Amino acid sequence: MVEKPTPQEVFSDFAILGRYVLTSDIFSLIEKTAPGFGGEIQLTDALRALCQSSDMVAVDFEGKRYDMGNLPGYIEATIDFALSHPAVSDWLKSHLADIVKTL
């Protein structure tokens, strides 16, 4: 597991989408984890330590992935969700069409 790998660090075509079910063992590992990417303590680093002493299970996810760590990804996810939601879908389609007409 590598947090935000550079192209040189990529060793597979798998990604961690950030949804975990963890035991309390992770907390002592987080306490021992030195700052990593961006000078922050990364859960990914603690997970890498955890997999040395415990089994881990992954789920192969099929679907659209959104990068919620940046504004365009957040907006894309919000729009896609809203377009699929019956309470706001028709309104949003009309609103977006109006915006496009003015561009």
C-alpha positions as CSV (number, residue, x, y, z in Angstrom):
1,M,0.0,0.0,0.0
2,V,1.4,3.4,-1.0
3,E,-0.3,6.7,-0.3
4,K,-0.6,8.8,-3.4
5,P,2.2,7.0,-5.3
6,T,4.2,8.7,-8.0
7,P,4.3,7.1,-11.4
8,Q,7.6,5.4,-10.4
9,E,6.1,4.0,-7.2
10,V,3.0,2.4,-8.9
11,F,3.3,-1.4,-8.7
12,S,-0.2,-2.5,-9.6
13,D,-3.5,-1.3,-11.1
14,F,-5.4,-1.6,-7.8
15,A,-6.5,1.3,-5.7
16,I,-7.6,1.6,-2.1
17,L,-10.9,3.5,-2.1
18,G,-10.8,4.4,1.6
19,R,-13.5,2.3,3.1
20,Y,-12.4,0.1,6.0
21,V,-13.7,-2.1,8.8
22,L,-10.9,-2.2,11.3
23,T,-10.3,-3.7,14.7
24,S,-9.0,-1.5,17.6
25,D,-5.5,-2.9,16.8
26,I,-5.1,-0.1,14.3
27,F,-5.0,2.6,17.0
28,S,-1.7,1.5,18.6
29,L,-0.2,1.3,15.1
30,I,-1.3,4.8,14.2
31,E,0.3,6.1,17.4
32,K,3.6,4.5,16.3
33,T,3.3,5.7,12.7
34,A,5.7,8.5,11.7
35,P,4.4,11.3,9.4
36,G,4.5,10.2,5.8
37,F,3.1,11.7,2.5
38,G,2.5,15.4,2.9
39,G,4.0,15.4,6.4
40,E,0.8,13.8,7.7
41,I,0.3,10.5,9.6
42,Q,-1.3,8.3,7.0
43,L,-3.7,5.5,7.7
44,T,-2.2,3.7,4.8
45,D,1.1,3.4,6.6
46,A,-0.5,2.0,9.7
47,L,-2.5,-0.5,7.5
48,R,0.8,-1.6,5.9
49,A,2.1,-2.3,9.4
50,L,-1.1,-4.1,10.4
51,C,-1.0,-6.5,7.4
52,Q,2.4,-7.7,8.8
53,S,0.7,-9.2,11.9
54,S,-3.0,-9.7,10.8
55,D,-4.9,-11.0,7.8
56,M,-6.6,-8.5,5.6
57,V,-9.5,-9.0,3.2
58,A,-10.2,-6.8,0.2
59,V,-13.3,-6.4,-1.9
60,D,-13.0,-6.1,-5.6
61,F,-15.2,-3.0,-6.3
62,E,-16.8,-2.6,-9.7
63,G,-18.2,0.8,-10.4
64,K,-17.3,4.4,-10.8
65,R,-14.5,5.8,-8.6
66,Y,-14.5,9.5,-7.6
67,D,-11.5,11.3,-6.3
68,M,-13.0,13.2,-3.4
69,G,-9.7,14.7,-2.5
70,N,-10.0,17.6,-4.9
71,L,-12.7,20.0,-5.9
72,P,-13.4,18.7,-9.5
73,G,-13.8,15.1,-8.1
74,Y,-16.1,16.3,-5.4
75,I,-18.3,18.3,-7.8
76,E,-18.4,15.4,-10.3
77,A,-19.5,13.0,-7.6
78,T,-22.1,15.4,-6.3
79,I,-23.6,16.0,-9.8
80,D,-23.6,12.3,-10.6
81,F,-25.4,11.5,-7.3
82,A,-27.9,14.3,-7.8
83,L,-28.7,13.2,-11.4
84,S,-29.5,9.8,-10.1
85,H,-31.6,11.0,-7.2
86,P,-35.4,11.2,-8.0
87,A,-35.9,14.2,-5.7
88,V,-33.6,16.5,-7.6
89,S,-32.7,14.9,-10.9
90,D,-35.3,16.7,-13.1
91,W,-34.5,20.0,-11.5
92,L,-30.8,19.6,-11.9
93,K,-31.1,18.6,-15.6
94,S,-33.1,21.7,-16.3
95,H,-30.8,23.9,-14.2
96,L,-27.7,22.6,-16.1
97,A,-29.4,23.0,-19.4
98,D,-30.1,26.6,-18.6
99,I,-26.5,27.2,-17.6
100,V,-25.2,25.6,-20.8
101,K,-27.4,27.9,-22.9
102,T,-25.8,31.0,-21.4
103,L,-22.2,29.8,-22.1
